[in-house]
Amino acid sequence: MAKKALINRESKREALAIKYAAKREAIFAVINDESATAEERFEARLKFQSIPRNAMPVRQRRRCALTGRPRGTFRKFGLARTKVREIAMRGEIPGVIKSSW
């Protein structure tokens, strides 16, 4: 089980990313607009730097929904590999069976 502080930090980052999403998109529109003047684009870059770092979606980490484990997480299930294995062994994931040959 991951530390509660790390799990809470991730949830805080997720909330910040949602909060600043519209502002970030508006600033990116100005930065990528080729018809804008160089001064406008420079001001947009300065505004972009004023957004908190943790508001960037890139800084988020996928974690297991049950344990909070940061590594070995399956995107399809949102669970760590160990939990996927446990749940699959109990037969709770449809279509997933233990291989045997």
N, C-alpha and C positions, 0 to 999 in steps of 0.2 A: 504494500500500500504506500502510495506516495505521500509526502508531507502535505498537510492541509494548506500550508502557506503557499506551496508551489501550485496547487490546484486552484486556490483563490487568486493567485497572480494571473493565471491563464484566463480565468473568467473575467478578471478586471480588464485584461488586454482585449478580450472579445467585445466587451461592452464599449470600450473606448473606440475600437475599430468601427463599430456600428454608429456610434455617436458622431464621429468625424467623417463618415463615408461621403456625405453630400458635399462637404467643404473640400475634401480631397479631390473629388471628381471635378468640381468647379475650377479649382486651381490647375489641375492637369489639363483641362480644356484650354485655358489661357496659355499654359506653357507649350502645349503642342500645336497651338494655332499659329500657322506660318504667316498669316496676314497681320498679326499683332506686331506692334513695334518692339524693338529690343528692350526699351525701358519698361514696357508693360510686362514683358516676359521675365525680366530681371526681378521686378517687384513681386511677381507671382512666385518666383523661386524663393524669395525671402519669406513670403507668407507660408510657403510650404515648409520651410525650416522651422517656423514657429509652432507647427503642429507637434504634439507630443510624440516621442518615438514609439511608445507602446500603442499608439493609435494605428500603426501600420499592420495590415493583416499578415505581412511577411514574418513578423516577429512572433506570431502565434505558433503553438506547438500542438500537434494532434496527440491527445492522451486517451487512454482507455476510459470508457464511461463508467466502469465498475471500480477499477483500482486506481486510476490516475497514472498508470505506468506510461512514460513518455516514449519508450522504444518498443519496437515490435508490434505496432498497432496496425490492424487491418482497416483500411479505409471503408471497405464494403460493410463491415459490421460495427466499426467504431470501438472495437475491443482489442485488448492485447492478445498475443498469440496463445498465451497460456489459458486465458478465459475462453477463447474460441475453441480450443481443444477440449476443455472441460464441458462446455455446453454442447459441443458436437457429440461427445461421448455419451451424454445423457439423451441424445436424440432430439434436442430442442431446436436445432437449426434444420429446417426442411431442405432436403436434397443433399445434405452433407453426410457422408458415411465413412466409416473407417475402411481404409483400403486393405485388401488382402489378396495375395496371389500365390 
